[in-house]
């Protein structure tokens, strides 16, 4: 009964997780997560990827003990450890797939090679290691299929794959720590150290021993099989030595780095650090020193649980939680993130149980044990309870019902942004302001420096005041200074040069300002006003002026071209390109409009001008975006 209850729960959680995954695929990660640009590594990477990798370290740890060092004492757990590693790394791959924005680009490391990237090395190691684990576990599958020749071949080459698997694990376990060496100003000093790669490696070895012990204890309890305590006790002793060494080295490194005072500094990070150390190292090491503890299934289960939670907390801290104080940001995973993560783990749990029941994973669990783990399936047609609960199809009924109920409840509880997609926030734009700069006639003085000099009241020799535009469309204080008069002079005759940039004008207007049409900072805006045209053209009686064919639907695709009435609507000399004649009424976001116009022109000029005439770097970001103080700073507030 306990096995059926567990599987029902796993099917329920799988249904909820798959529902969130489907919506994430349709609407993107922002619809089901609380990730931000400041804290982009959340539950899926920190908990579902970085924390699962050391848990999956059971595979290479047991493979080394059994197949390299020939410690047959641990052989009963070897296949289970390989299967556990395969499930963990499969979850890592799936979780990472749906964490990245464009999820199908998860295969890009195979095509686009970047030898200077730590993530590239980690990606390749994990991909290859999943393949190695698959080959290692194929022993059990080939045995079940009764294919002796193939089994003999696999056994001959298995030691090669074991060595490759251990090498790959050593590489990516440490490389994950190397990855976070690049965050010295984001990661709290109690966690950031040059020894991170080594710490990640040795904790994965210690945790791997306790993880397979935890799984073995749970599985044998579910199927009422005898616990392999001899192997589990030995792994507990190995884990105590490895984690104890990590604990000593961790504190030695902290004191040598002169950061011992942080251990007693009041704050959330200090509490978090001591909680992590207590769960991951202190409690396991102290308890595992006692043989009586190592020989008790119950004690080993809870000691292993403490280590799993503690080391997972360590990885979550390094991947994001210990960066919140430095970034002054707070990230709390929303429940769809938890649902997706737990759902992926639940699917892996169901696959693990399927393999345990159908292949020889643990010696103590055979077909007889599996049959005995389920209740009798005798059916009494006169009793609906036995017909529903003991019928051979009862399991399918239970699991299907749990899956469907989870799907319905998840859809019903999800917010509208998750179900229908996140609606982009509107950011209205405003026109440029005119500010004064000091220009030296003999030089092309830097606008930013000139603006600062003029704003602070400085006196510059041979300088004259001049007005330039301050472009800050959404008024967030990030502005660009634009010398409109200088550009007009360089482009030549004003009667023809204005239209190069001002590509469309409102009726009776000349050189319409960009923000008039590009009225949103990021979103495309429809500038066609249907009601205005109806009113000006004579109400409904004038429909045929635009919708000339009454047989066609009155939609935009079937209307008369705007240029037929507004012949001077768009200049043919404009630098601004339009995708098609049907796109005249769709104004792109203000930011895109500015970039497309300025960069397009600058690239052309950069090709025409030699480097000595400021052609070099003309199309670069810093040409316009200079290092200027934000207008929201206290210095500028009195003048705003």
SVG drawing of the C-alpha trace seen along z (x, -y; Angstrom):
<svg xmlns="http://www.w3.org/2000/svg" viewBox="-23 -82 69 97">
<polyline fill="none" stroke="black" stroke-width="0.4" points="0.0,0.0 2.8,-2.4 4.3,-1.9 1.0,-2.6 0.6,-5.8 4.1,-7.0 3.5,-6.4 0.1,-8.1 1.8,-11.2 4.6,-11.1 2.1,-10.9 0.2,-13.8 3.4,-15.9 4.4,-14.9 1.1,-16.1 1.5,-19.5 5.1,-19.8 4.3,-18.9 1.5,-21.4 3.9,-24.2 6.5,-22.9 4.0,-23.1 3.1,-26.7 6.8,-27.6 7.4,-26.3 4.5,-28.3 4.9,-31.6 8.6,-31.6 10.2,-31.3 9.0,-34.7 5.4,-33.5 6.1,-30.8 9.1,-32.2 10.2,-35.1 13.7,-35.3 15.1,-38.8 18.0,-40.2 19.8,-40.9 19.3,-37.4 18.9,-35.1 20.1,-32.0 17.1,-30.8 15.5,-27.6 15.9,-25.8 19.7,-26.4 20.6,-26.7 18.3,-23.9 17.5,-21.9 21.0,-21.9 23.8,-23.0 22.4,-21.1 21.5,-17.9 25.0,-17.5 26.7,-16.6 23.7,-14.4 24.3,-12.5 27.9,-12.1 26.9,-8.7 27.5,-7.3 31.2,-8.0 31.9,-7.5 30.6,-4.0 32.0,-3.2 35.4,-4.1 35.0,-2.1 33.8,1.0 35.4,1.2 38.7,-0.7 39.5,0.2 37.6,3.5 35.8,3.0 33.2,5.7 31.6,4.7 29.8,1.9 28.9,3.9 25.2,4.3 24.8,0.5 26.8,0.0 24.0,0.3 21.7,-1.7 24.3,-4.5 24.7,-4.4 21.0,-4.6 20.7,-7.4 23.4,-9.3 21.6,-8.8 18.3,-10.1 20.0,-13.1 21.9,-14.2 18.9,-13.6 17.0,-16.0 19.9,-18.4 19.7,-18.4 15.9,-18.7 15.9,-21.5 18.6,-23.4 16.7,-23.1 13.7,-24.9 15.7,-27.4 17.3,-29.0 15.2,-31.5 15.2,-29.8 15.0,-26.3 15.7,-24.5 19.2,-26.1 20.3,-23.6 22.1,-21.8 24.1,-24.8 27.3,-23.7 27.5,-20.8 27.5,-23.1 29.1,-26.3 32.4,-25.7 33.7,-28.1 36.9,-26.9 37.3,-29.8 33.9,-29.2 33.6,-27.2 30.0,-26.5 31.0,-25.0 33.2,-22.5 30.5,-21.7 27.9,-21.2 30.1,-18.8 31.1,-16.9 27.5,-16.4 26.4,-15.4 29.2,-12.8 28.6,-11.6 24.9,-11.0 26.0,-8.8 28.6,-7.0 26.0,-6.3 23.6,-5.0 26.2,-2.5 27.1,-1.5 23.4,-0.9 22.9,1.0 24.3,4.1 21.0,4.5 18.9,3.9 20.8,6.4 20.5,9.0 16.8,8.5 16.6,8.9 18.7,12.1 21.3,11.1 24.5,12.9 26.7,11.9 26.0,8.2 26.3,8.5 29.8,10.1 30.9,7.2 29.6,4.6 31.5,6.2 34.7,6.2 34.6,2.4 32.8,1.4 36.1,0.5 36.9,-2.0 33.6,-3.7 34.0,-3.6 37.3,-5.5 35.9,-8.0 32.9,-8.5 35.1,-9.2 37.3,-11.6 34.3,-13.5 32.7,-13.7 36.0,-15.0 36.1,-17.7 32.6,-19.0 32.1,-18.7 35.1,-21.0 34.3,-23.2 31.0,-24.1 33.0,-25.7 35.3,-27.3 32.3,-29.0 31.6,-31.0 35.1,-32.2 34.0,-34.9 31.6,-36.4 33.9,-37.9 31.8,-41.0 28.4,-39.3 29.1,-36.2 29.5,-36.7 33.1,-36.2 32.1,-33.3 31.4,-31.3 33.7,-32.9 37.2,-31.3 39.8,-30.1 39.2,-26.6 35.6,-26.5 36.5,-23.9 38.1,-21.6 35.3,-22.1 32.7,-21.3 34.6,-18.1 35.2,-16.7 31.7,-17.5 30.2,-15.7 32.2,-12.6 31.1,-12.7 27.5,-13.4 27.5,-10.7 28.1,-8.1 25.2,-9.3 22.9,-9.9 23.0,-6.3 22.6,-5.2 19.5,-7.3 18.0,-6.0 18.9,-2.4 17.3,-2.6 14.1,-4.1 13.8,-1.6 14.4,1.4 11.9,0.1 9.3,-0.3 9.7,3.2 10.1,4.7 13.6,6.0 16.6,6.5 18.7,3.3 22.3,3.7 23.6,2.2 27.2,3.5 27.7,1.4 25.8,-1.6 27.8,-1.5 31.0,-1.5 29.9,-4.4 29.0,-6.3 32.6,-6.0 34.0,-7.1 31.7,-10.1 32.6,-11.1 36.3,-11.2 35.7,-13.2 33.2,-15.7 35.3,-16.1 38.3,-17.0 36.2,-19.5 35.0,-21.0 38.5,-21.5 39.8,-22.9 36.8,-25.3 37.4,-27.0 41.2,-27.1 40.7,-28.9 38.3,-31.4 40.8,-32.3 43.8,-32.4 41.8,-34.8 41.2,-37.1 37.4,-36.6 37.0,-35.0 35.1,-38.0 32.3,-37.3 31.5,-34.1 30.2,-36.1 28.8,-39.1 25.1,-39.5 23.1,-39.1 21.1,-36.7 24.2,-35.5 26.0,-34.5 22.9,-32.5 22.6,-30.9 26.2,-29.9 26.1,-28.3 22.8,-26.5 24.5,-25.1 27.6,-24.0 25.5,-22.4 23.4,-20.3 26.0,-19.5 29.0,-18.8 28.9,-19.1 25.9,-16.9 26.8,-14.1 30.5,-14.0 29.8,-13.9 27.1,-11.2 28.9,-9.1 31.9,-8.7 29.8,-6.2 29.5,-2.7 26.1,-2.3 24.7,-5.2 26.2,-3.8 24.6,-0.4 21.1,-1.8 18.9,-2.2 16.8,-4.9 19.8,-6.9 21.6,-6.6 18.4,-7.7 18.2,-10.9 22.0,-11.6 21.9,-11.2 18.9,-13.5 20.8,-16.2 23.8,-16.0 21.6,-16.1 19.8,-19.2 23.0,-20.9 25.1,-20.4 22.1,-21.3 21.8,-24.5 25.5,-25.1 25.0,-24.9 21.9,-27.1 23.8,-29.7 26.7,-29.8 24.4,-29.9 22.3,-32.7 21.2,-33.0 24.5,-34.3 24.5,-37.0 21.3,-38.8 23.0,-41.0 25.6,-42.2 23.0,-42.8 20.5,-44.3 17.9,-42.1 15.5,-39.6 14.4,-36.5 11.7,-34.1 10.7,-31.3 7.0,-31.3 5.0,-28.1 5.0,-27.2 8.8,-27.1 8.6,-24.6 6.0,-22.7 8.1,-22.3 11.2,-21.3 9.4,-18.8 7.6,-17.5 10.8,-16.7 12.2,-15.0 8.9,-13.0 9.2,-11.8 12.7,-10.7 11.5,-8.9 8.9,-7.0 11.5,-6.0 13.8,-4.9 11.1,-2.7 10.2,-1.2 13.9,-0.2 14.0,1.3 10.9,3.4 11.9,4.5 15.7,4.8 18.2,6.2 19.3,3.0 19.5,4.1 20.3,7.7 17.8,7.8 14.8,6.7 13.6,9.3 10.4,10.0 9.0,11.8 9.6,8.8 8.0,6.5 4.8,8.7 4.6,8.9 5.0,5.1 1.5,4.7 -1.6,5.9 -3.5,8.9 -5.4,8.2 -8.2,10.8 -11.5,9.3 -14.8,9.8 -17.4,8.7 -19.9,8.2 -17.8,5.7 -17.1,2.4 -14.2,1.6 -12.2,4.7 -13.1,4.2 -11.8,0.7 -8.7,1.1 -7.6,4.7 -8.4,5.0 -5.3,5.4 -6.3,2.0 -6.6,0.4 -3.1,-1.1 -3.8,-2.6 -7.0,-4.1 -5.3,-5.6 -2.3,-7.1 -4.3,-8.4 -6.8,-10.1 -4.0,-11.7 -2.3,-12.9 -5.5,-14.4 -6.6,-16.0 -3.1,-17.6 -3.3,-19.0 -6.8,-20.5 -5.8,-22.0 -2.6,-23.5 -4.4,-25.2 -7.0,-26.5 -4.5,-27.9 -2.0,-29.4 -2.2,-33.2 -3.4,-34.6 0.2,-35.6 1.1,-31.9 -1.9,-30.6 -2.2,-33.4 1.4,-34.8 3.0,-37.8 1.6,-41.1 4.5,-43.5 4.4,-46.7 3.7,-49.8 6.4,-52.5 5.3,-55.8 8.0,-58.0 8.6,-61.7 10.5,-64.0 14.0,-65.2 15.0,-68.2 17.4,-70.9 20.5,-71.3 23.4,-73.7 27.0,-72.6 30.3,-74.5 31.8,-74.0 35.3,-75.0 35.3,-76.2 38.7,-74.7 38.0,-71.2 35.3,-68.6 34.9,-68.6 33.3,-65.7 29.6,-66.4 29.5,-64.6 32.4,-66.6 31.0,-69.8 27.6,-69.2 29.2,-68.5 31.3,-71.6 28.3,-73.8 26.1,-72.2 28.6,-72.8 29.3,-76.4 32.9,-75.8 34.7,-78.3 36.4,-77.0 38.7,-79.1 37.6,-79.9 34.3,-78.1 30.9,-79.2 27.6,-77.9 25.6,-75.7 22.3,-73.8 22.1,-70.0 19.4,-67.5 19.2,-65.2 17.4,-62.1 15.9,-60.2 12.7,-58.7 11.4,-56.9 12.8,-59.5 14.8,-56.9 17.8,-59.2 19.9,-57.3 20.3,-59.9 22.2,-60.4 23.4,-63.8 22.8,-64.5 24.2,-67.4 21.2,-68.1 22.7,-71.3 26.0,-69.6 24.4,-66.7 22.2,-69.1 25.3,-71.1 27.2,-67.9 24.3,-66.5 24.0,-69.6 20.9,-71.5 18.2,-71.4 15.5,-71.4 16.6,-67.9 18.6,-66.5 15.8,-66.6 14.0,-63.8 16.9,-61.4 16.0,-60.9 12.5,-62.3 11.1,-59.7 7.4,-60.3 5.5,-63.4 2.1,-64.0 -0.3,-66.1 0.7,-69.8 3.8,-69.0 7.5,-69.2 10.2,-67.1 7.8,-65.3 9.6,-64.3 10.4,-60.5 8.4,-60.1 5.2,-61.2 4.9,-57.9 7.3,-55.7 5.3,-56.4 6.4,-53.3 9.9,-52.7 10.0,-49.0 6.7,-48.0 5.6,-48.5 2.6,-50.9 -0.1,-51.1 -0.3,-54.7 -3.3,-54.4 -6.4,-56.0 -9.4,-54.4 -12.0,-56.5 -10.2,-59.7 -10.4,-58.7 -14.1,-57.7 -14.8,-61.1 -12.8,-63.1 -14.0,-61.2 -17.7,-61.3 -18.6,-58.5 -19.7,-55.1 -20.7,-56.4 -17.0,-56.9 -15.9,-53.3 -15.5,-52.6 -12.8,-55.2 -10.5,-52.8 -12.3,-49.5 -12.9,-49.8 -14.0,-46.2 -17.3,-45.5 -16.9,-41.8 -13.8,-41.6 -13.5,-41.6 -13.0,-45.0 -9.6,-44.3 -6.3,-46.1 -4.9,-43.7 -7.7,-44.6 -7.6,-48.4 -6.3,-51.0 -2.6,-51.9 -2.1,-54.9 0.2,-56.5 -2.8,-56.9 -4.1,-59.8 -0.9,-60.7 1.5,-60.9 4.1,-62.7 3.8,-60.5 7.2,-58.9 10.4,-60.2 12.1,-58.1 15.6,-59.4 15.1,-58.3 17.7,-56.2 14.9,-54.3 13.8,-51.1 10.3,-49.7 9.6,-46.0 6.7,-46.4 4.0,-48.8 1.6,-47.3 4.0,-48.2 3.7,-52.0 1.2,-52.2 3.3,-50.1 5.9,-52.2 8.6,-50.1 9.6,-50.7 11.5,-54.0 14.7,-52.2 14.7,-50.1 13.9,-53.1 16.8,-55.1 19.3,-52.3 18.3,-51.3 18.5,-54.8 21.7,-55.9 23.7,-52.7 22.7,-52.2 23.9,-55.7 27.1,-55.4 28.0,-52.1 27.9,-53.7 29.9,-56.6 32.4,-54.4 33.1,-52.7 33.5,-56.0 35.7,-57.7 39.3,-56.8 40.2,-56.0 42.0,-59.3 38.8,-61.2 36.9,-59.5 35.6,-56.7 36.9,-54.0 34.4,-53.1 31.7,-55.3 29.2,-52.5 30.2,-51.5 27.9,-51.8 30.1,-54.2 30.0,-56.7 26.5,-57.8 26.2,-56.1 28.9,-58.0 29.7,-57.6 27.5,-60.3 25.9,-60.6 22.3,-59.5 19.9,-62.4 18.2,-60.7 21.2,-61.2 21.0,-63.8 23.4,-66.1 20.9,-66.8 17.6,-66.8 17.6,-70.5 17.9,-71.4 15.1,-69.1"/>
</svg>
